[in-house]
Amino acid sequence: MATQKRDYYEVLGVDKSATQDEIKSAYRKLAKKYHPDNKETGDAEKFKEASEAYSVLGDENKRKTYDQFGQAAFDQNAGGSNPFNGSGFEGFNFNGGDFGDLNDILQSMFGGFGRSSRSSRRSYSQQPSRGEDTLMRIRIKFMDAVNGTKVTIPLSYEETCPDCNGTGAKNGTAYDTCPDCHGSGRVITQQRTIFGMMQSESECPTCHGTGKIIREKCPNCNGKGYIKVKKDIDINIPKGINNGQQIRVPGKGARGENGGENGDLYIEVMVQPHDQFQRDGNDIHLNVPIDFVDVCLGTKIVVPTISGECEVEIPAGTQPNAILRLKGKGVKDLRSDRYGDEFIHLNVKTPTKLTKEQKDLLVKFKSLSGNNENWFDKFKKAFKK
């Protein structure tokens, strides 16, 4: 008696209203999990079951037939065509046809089915490729970021060997074609499985993907085509750079492959905080303590700025926590000639210890003001209205 097959939607773990993309995604996960080459979770029967389900649901026409007639439409004994005839895959053409998109999925994960070695050989490794960009962080002082500076940093990077121009061969010598990959840089390995012969493609271990064998290695780089360089380089820190901004140094990143250019080095600048100044964009903020008598009578004070000291007039009657603006006394914009401003935050200091004479003078000042009502009295009256 034949075993009742599971519903194909149940096998793939999707709803009957699932889109084709959702069905494909579900199959990819199951195929990767249960493929026999997966030593940890491989399960030949579950892989076969998932592939059978996807071969039907992954085809819109077959899916419509399945939705209307169910398993019977694909049961050989019921007059249909069983896509998995017996225990193997004899009813399918792995090179296209019935498997179609399913083979493309497996090719992306496991190298595909039934492809010839000649058609699968590609010279991926022989194509020039640009090196990766690299990142370095440096710390500079606050005023060095404001005014700009020059720093010297030690670098260790790889560059093309000048003796062999990156070929790895001693000057004047030639190459031999790799006997294992025949110059392609790739090798094909085949493995017999319950589904037939499967093959995968990888970099040739003999020539390391170059397709060539060096007859005589360059003595300067020992056949690698590149040398390691350690040197100090000077980096100009532009005026106005801010914390976290980066400077690009072309060609000092990771080495390119097969004649490809080097990547770039990005230097991220970390600016140390200042004892007095706080920076906000191109603006500078400074807290300045001032005596309450000075804000009452008005005065002139000298305050520091990033470009030197500056005299500031405090108008009489200036209120506590007032902010004064010094236009153009901020940081130069990194990309233009504009400057930010400096903002002076006045912190009025109230004396905590007064002599008897000082107290008497303040009492006299209060009486001369012509209004003996204090602020708290006015506050209470406001709530009685």
C-alpha positions in Angstrom: 0.0 0.0 0.0 1.4 3.3 -1.0 2.3 5.8 1.7 0.1 9.0 1.7 2.3 11.9 0.6 2.3 15.1 2.6 0.7 18.2 1.2 3.3 20.1 -0.8 2.5 23.4 0.9 3.0 21.7 4.3 6.3 20.3 3.1 7.6 23.7 2.2 6.0 25.3 5.3 4.1 28.0 3.4 0.5 29.0 3.2 -1.6 28.2 0.1 -1.8 32.0 -0.7 2.1 32.3 -0.7 3.7 34.1 -3.5 6.2 32.5 -5.9 9.0 34.4 -4.2 7.9 33.1 -0.8 7.8 29.6 -2.1 11.3 29.9 -3.6 12.7 31.3 -0.4 11.2 28.5 1.6 12.7 25.9 -0.7 16.1 27.5 -0.6 16.2 27.3 3.2 15.1 23.6 3.2 17.5 22.6 0.4 20.4 24.2 2.2 19.4 22.5 5.5 18.7 19.0 4.2 21.1 18.7 1.2 23.1 15.4 1.6 26.4 17.4 1.5 25.4 19.2 4.7 27.1 17.1 7.3 25.2 18.5 10.2 21.6 18.6 9.1 21.6 16.7 5.8 18.7 14.4 5.2 18.3 12.8 1.7 14.7 11.9 2.1 13.6 15.3 3.3 15.7 17.0 0.6 14.0 14.8 -2.0 10.6 15.6 -0.5 11.2 19.4 -0.5 12.6 19.2 -4.1 9.5 17.3 -5.3 7.2 19.9 -3.7 9.1 22.8 -5.2 9.2 21.2 -8.6 5.4 21.5 -8.6 4.6 24.6 -6.6 7.5 26.5 -8.1 5.9 26.2 -11.5 2.8 28.3 -11.8 1.0 26.0 -14.3 1.7 22.9 -12.2 0.7 24.7 -9.1 -2.7 25.6 -10.6 -3.1 21.9 -11.5 -2.1 20.8 -8.0 -4.5 23.3 -6.4 -7.3 21.9 -8.5 -6.7 18.2 -8.5 -4.2 17.6 -5.7 -1.6 14.8 -5.7 -3.7 12.7 -8.1 -2.6 14.9 -11.0 1.0 14.0 -10.4 0.5 10.3 -9.4 1.8 7.9 -12.1 -0.8 5.3 -11.1 -3.5 7.8 -11.6 -2.6 8.5 -15.2 -0.4 11.5 -14.6 3.3 11.9 -14.7 5.1 11.3 -11.4 8.0 13.7 -11.3 10.0 11.4 -9.0 9.5 8.1 -10.6 10.6 5.4 -8.1 13.4 6.2 -5.7 15.5 8.3 -8.0 15.0 11.3 -10.3 14.8 9.5 -13.6 11.6 11.4 -14.6 13.5 14.7 -14.6 16.0 16.5 -16.8 18.5 18.2 -14.4 19.8 20.4 -17.2 16.6 22.3 -17.6 13.0 21.4 -18.5 11.2 20.0 -15.5 13.8 21.3 -13.0 14.3 24.8 -14.5 14.5 27.3 -11.7 15.1 24.6 -9.2 18.5 23.7 -10.8 19.4 27.4 -10.7 18.8 27.5 -7.0 20.9 24.4 -6.4 23.6 25.7 -8.7 23.9 28.9 -6.6 24.3 26.8 -3.4 26.0 23.6 -4.4 27.5 24.0 -7.9 24.6 22.5 -9.9 23.8 19.2 -11.6 25.2 17.6 -14.7 27.2 20.6 -16.0 30.2 19.7 -18.1 33.7 20.7 -16.8 34.3 22.6 -20.0 31.3 24.8 -19.7 31.7 25.3 -15.9 35.3 26.6 -16.0 35.6 30.3 -15.5 38.5 32.4 -14.8 37.1 34.3 -11.9 40.4 34.6 -10.1 42.2 36.0 -13.1 40.1 39.1 -13.3 41.7 42.2 -11.8 39.9 43.2 -8.6 40.3 46.3 -6.5 41.5 46.0 -3.0 39.3 46.7 0.0 39.2 50.1 1.7 40.7 50.1 5.2 40.0 52.3 8.3 42.4 53.9 10.8 41.5 56.1 13.8 43.7 58.8 15.1 43.3 61.3 18.0 44.1 65.0 17.8 43.8 67.9 20.1 40.8 70.3 20.0 42.8 73.3 18.8 44.5 71.2 16.1 41.1 70.4 14.7 40.2 74.0 14.8 43.4 75.4 13.2 44.4 72.4 11.1 47.7 70.5 11.5 50.0 67.9 10.0 50.4 64.5 11.6 52.8 61.7 10.8 51.4 58.2 11.1 53.2 54.8 10.6 51.7 52.6 7.9 52.1 48.9 7.0 50.6 48.0 3.6 51.3 45.9 0.5 52.2 47.2 -2.9 53.2 45.8 -6.3 56.7 44.4 -6.4 58.8 46.8 -8.4 61.2 44.1 -9.6 58.6 41.9 -11.3 55.8 44.4 -11.7 53.4 42.2 -9.9 53.9 39.1 -12.0 55.8 37.1 -9.3 58.2 35.8 -11.9 61.9 36.7 -12.1 62.5 39.4 -14.6 62.7 38.0 -18.1 61.3 34.5 -17.3 58.0 33.1 -18.5 55.0 31.2 -17.2 53.8 27.7 -17.8 50.1 26.9 -18.0 48.9 25.2 -14.9 48.6 21.4 -15.7 45.7 20.9 -13.2 43.3 23.6 -14.4 44.7 24.1 -17.9 44.9 27.8 -17.4 41.3 28.4 -16.2 42.3 28.9 -12.5 39.3 26.8 -11.5 38.9 23.0 -11.0 35.8 20.8 -11.1 35.3 18.1 -8.5 32.5 15.5 -9.0 30.7 13.4 -6.4 28.3 10.6 -6.9 25.2 10.9 -4.8 21.7 9.3 -4.6 20.6 12.0 -7.1 23.3 11.2 -9.6 26.6 12.9 -10.3 27.0 16.3 -8.6 29.9 18.6 -9.3 31.3 21.7 -7.7 33.8 24.3 -8.8 36.6 25.9 -6.7 39.9 27.7 -7.0 42.7 25.6 -8.3 45.0 24.8 -5.3 48.1 24.3 -7.6 48.2 27.8 -9.1 45.9 29.5 -6.6 43.5 30.6 -9.2 46.0 32.3 -11.6 46.0 29.6 -14.2 49.8 29.9 -14.4 52.9 28.3 -12.9 55.9 30.5 -12.4 59.1 28.8 -13.7 61.4 31.0 -11.6 60.2 33.1 -8.7 61.1 36.7 -8.3 63.6 36.8 -5.5 62.4 40.2 -4.2 58.8 39.0 -3.5 59.3 35.3 -3.5 56.8 34.8 -6.3 53.9 36.7 -4.6 53.9 39.7 -6.9 53.8 42.1 -4.0 55.9 43.3 -1.1 55.1 44.5 2.4 56.0 48.1 3.0 56.4 49.9 6.4 56.7 53.7 6.2 55.7 56.9 7.9 53.4 59.2 5.9 52.4 62.8 6.6 48.7 63.6 6.7 47.4 67.1 6.4 44.5 67.7 8.8 42.3 70.4 7.3 41.2 73.4 9.3 37.8 73.0 10.8 37.6 69.2 10.8 35.2 67.8 13.3 35.1 64.7 15.5 34.3 61.5 13.5 35.0 63.0 10.1 37.3 61.0 7.7 40.2 61.8 5.5 40.8 59.6 2.4 44.3 58.6 1.4 44.2 57.0 -2.1 45.9 53.7 -2.7 47.0 53.0 0.8 44.3 50.4 1.6 44.3 46.7 1.0 46.2 45.3 -2.0 44.4 44.6 -5.3 44.4 41.2 -6.9 45.7 40.3 -10.4 46.8 43.8 -11.2 43.8 45.5 -9.6 44.4 48.8 -7.9 44.8 49.1 -4.1 41.9 50.2 -2.0 42.0 53.5 -0.1 42.8 54.2 3.5 40.3 56.2 5.4 41.5 58.0 8.5 38.8 58.8 11.1 39.7 61.8 13.2 38.8 61.6 16.9 39.0 65.1 18.5 39.8 65.4 22.2 37.4 67.6 24.2 38.6 71.1 25.4 38.6 72.3 29.0 36.6 75.4 28.2 35.2 75.4 24.7 32.3 73.2 23.6 31.8 72.8 19.8 28.4 72.5 18.1 28.9 72.2 14.4 31.0 75.3 13.6 29.8 77.2 16.6 31.7 77.5 19.9 30.0 77.8 23.3 31.7 79.2 26.4 30.5 79.5 30.0 31.6 82.7 31.7 31.0 83.5 35.4 30.1 87.1 36.2 29.4 89.0 39.4 25.7 90.1 39.9 26.8 93.7 40.5 28.5 93.7 37.1 25.3 92.6 35.3 23.3 95.2 37.2 25.7 98.1 36.5 27.1 96.9 33.2 30.8 96.3 32.5 33.4 95.1 30.0 35.1 91.7 30.3 37.8 89.9 28.3 36.8 86.4 27.2 38.8 83.7 25.4 38.0 82.7 21.8 39.5 80.1 19.6 41.4 82.9 17.8 42.5 84.8 20.9 41.1 87.1 23.6 38.2 89.4 22.9 36.7 92.3 24.9 32.9 92.0 25.4 30.6 94.7 26.7 28.0 93.5 29.3 25.0 95.9 29.1 23.6 97.2 32.4 20.6 95.1 33.5 21.7 91.9 31.7 19.6 89.1 33.0 21.0 85.8 34.5 21.7 83.1 32.0 21.9 85.6 29.2 23.7 84.4 26.0 25.8 86.9 24.1 26.8 86.2 20.5 30.3 86.9 19.0 29.7 86.8 15.2 32.4 85.1 13.2 34.4 83.9 16.2 33.6 80.2 15.7 35.2 77.5 13.6 35.9 77.8 9.9 33.6 75.7 7.7 35.4 72.7 6.3 34.1 73.2 2.8 33.9 77.0 2.5 35.3 80.2 3.9 32.5 80.8 6.3 33.0 80.9 10.1 30.7 79.9 12.9 29.9 82.1 15.9 30.9 82.0 19.6 28.2 82.1 22.2 29.0 83.4 25.7 26.8 81.9 28.4 26.7 84.3 31.4 26.5 82.5 34.7 25.7 85.2 37.3 27.3 84.5 40.7 25.3 85.5 43.8 27.5 86.2 46.8 26.9 83.7 49.7 28.8 85.6 52.4 28.0 89.3 52.9 29.5 91.6 55.5 27.1 93.8 57.6 28.1 96.8 55.6 27.2 95.0 52.3 23.9 93.9 53.7 23.0 97.4 54.8 23.8 98.7 51.4 21.6 96.1 49.7 18.8 97.0 52.1 19.2 100.7 51.3 19.3 99.8 47.6 16.0 98.0 47.9 14.3 100.9 49.7 15.6 103.4 47.2 14.1 101.3 44.3 10.7 102.5 45.4 9.1 99.1 45.5 9.3 97.0 48.6 7.3 94.2 47.2 9.5 91.2 46.4 9.2 88.7 43.6 7.5 86.1 45.8 4.8 88.5 46.8 4.1 89.3 43.1 4.0 85.5 42.4 1.4 84.9 45.1 -0.8 87.8 43.9 -0.8 86.4 40.4 -2.5 83.3 41.6 -5.2 85.2 43.6 -6.5 86.9 40.4 
